[in-house]
Amino acid sequence: MQRFNLTILKQFWAIAKSYWSSDEKWRVRGLLLLVILLSFGYTGLSVLLNNKRGELISALPAHDEARF
C-alpha cells in the first residue's frame, strides 16, 4: 500500500491553487495565520495547565501542603 499518493496532492493543488491566488488571498492567508497562532496558543496553554495539574497531583500523595 502506497502511503503518499502524489496524484492526490496534484488534484488538491489544482483545486486549491485558484483559491490561494484569488483576489482574497491576503484574507485567506491572514485566516490561516490566525488558525496557526490559535493552535500554538492552545497547545501552550494546555502544556502549562498540564504542568500545574501534575504539580498538584504530585503534592497530594506527598502530603506537601506548601506545594499543594
Contact map, one row per residue, 1 for C-alpha under 8 A:
11100000000000000000000000000000000000000000000000000000000000000000
11111000000000000000000000000000000000000000000000000000000000000000
11111000000000000000000000000000000000000000000000000000000000000000
01111100000000000000000000000000000000000000000000000000000000000000
01111111100000000000000000000000000000000000000000000000000000000000
00011111110000000000000000000000000000000000000000000000000000000000
00001111111000000000000000000000000000000000000000000000000000000000
00001111111100000000000000000000000000000000000000000000000000000000
00001111111110000000000000000000000000000000000000000000000000000000
00000111111111000000000000000000000000000000000000000000000000000000
00000011111111100000000000000000000000000000000000000000000000000000
00000001111111110000000000000000000000000000000000000000000000000000
00000000111111111000000000000000000000000000000000000000000000000000
00000000011111111100000000000000000000000000000000000000000000000000
00000000001111111110000000000000000000000000000000000000000000000000
00000000000111111111000000000000000000000000000000000000000000000000
00000000000011111111100000000000000000000000000000000000000000000000
00000000000001111111110000000000000000000000000000000000000000000000
00000000000000111111110110000000000000000000000000000000000000000000
00000000000000011111110110011000000000000000000000000000000000000000
00000000000000001111111110000000000000000000000000000000000000000000
00000000000000000111111110000000000000000000000000000000000000000000
00000000000000000000111111000000000000000000000000000000000000000000
00000000000000000011111111110000000000000000000000000000000000000000
00000000000000000011111111111000000000000000000000000000000000000000
00000000000000000000001111111100000000000000000000000000000000000000
00000000000000000000000111111110000000000000000000000000000000000000
00000000000000000001000111111111000000000000000000000000000000000000
00000000000000000001000011111111100000000000000000000000000000000000
00000000000000000000000001111111110000000000000000000000000000000000
00000000000000000000000000111111111000000000000000000000000000000000
00000000000000000000000000011111111100000000000000000000000000000000
00000000000000000000000000001111111110000000000000000000000000000000
00000000000000000000000000000111111111000000000000000000000000000000
00000000000000000000000000000011111111100000000000000000000000000000
00000000000000000000000000000001111111110000000000000000000000000000
00000000000000000000000000000000111111111000000000000000000000000000
00000000000000000000000000000000011111111100000000000000000000000000
00000000000000000000000000000000001111111110000000000000000000000000
00000000000000000000000000000000000111111111000000000000000000000000
00000000000000000000000000000000000011111111100000000000000000000000
00000000000000000000000000000000000001111111110000000000000000000000
00000000000000000000000000000000000000111111111000000000000000000000
00000000000000000000000000000000000000011111111100000000000000000000
00000000000000000000000000000000000000001111111110000000000000000000
00000000000000000000000000000000000000000111111111000000000000000000
00000000000000000000000000000000000000000011111111100000000000000000
00000000000000000000000000000000000000000001111111110000000000000000
00000000000000000000000000000000000000000000111111111000000000000000
00000000000000000000000000000000000000000000011111111100000000000000
00000000000000000000000000000000000000000000001111111110000000000000
00000000000000000000000000000000000000000000000111111111000000000000
00000000000000000000000000000000000000000000000011111111100000000000
00000000000000000000000000000000000000000000000001111111110000000000
00000000000000000000000000000000000000000000000000111111111000000011
00000000000000000000000000000000000000000000000000011111111100000011
00000000000000000000000000000000000000000000000000001111111110000000
00000000000000000000000000000000000000000000000000000111111111000000
00000000000000000000000000000000000000000000000000000011111111111011
00000000000000000000000000000000000000000000000000000001111111110001
00000000000000000000000000000000000000000000000000000000111111110000
00000000000000000000000000000000000000000000000000000000011111110000
00000000000000000000000000000000000000000000000000000000001111111000
00000000000000000000000000000000000000000000000000000000001111111111
00000000000000000000000000000000000000000000000000000000001000111111
00000000000000000000000000000000000000000000000000000000000000011111
00000000000000000000000000000000000000000000000000000011001000011111
00000000000000000000000000000000000000000000000000000011001100011111
